[in-house]
Amino acid sequence: MKPAEQELRDLYDHLEPGDRIEIVHGVTVGSSAKWSTTTIGKVLRRERRRHGLHFRRNSDDKVFSDVLILARDDGELTTVTVDEFTRIKRL
């Protein structure tokens, strides 16, 4: 695991409900359209969610993603999937 990925994993593992964070995550569409977006909010919980839509399926079709459920400042709830393109900063 790369140092940046390990740092992200360590921070993710230590997030607690109530922590205020900023998440910058990369969005890629096709092979050339790339941009990033920022989400700021309070951590409600961390989850590992199972899904089946993935281009490289496991032999038993079990694919999991780490997600953060956040409450934004305006009260909106949002879910962010954490991957190798995600950057998290505690505020």
Secondary structure, DSSP 8 states (H G I E B T S, - for coil): --HHHHHHHHHHHH--TT-EEEEEEEEEETTTEEEEEEEEEEEEEEEEEEE---SS--TT--EEEEEEEEE-TTS-EEEEEE-TTEEEEE-
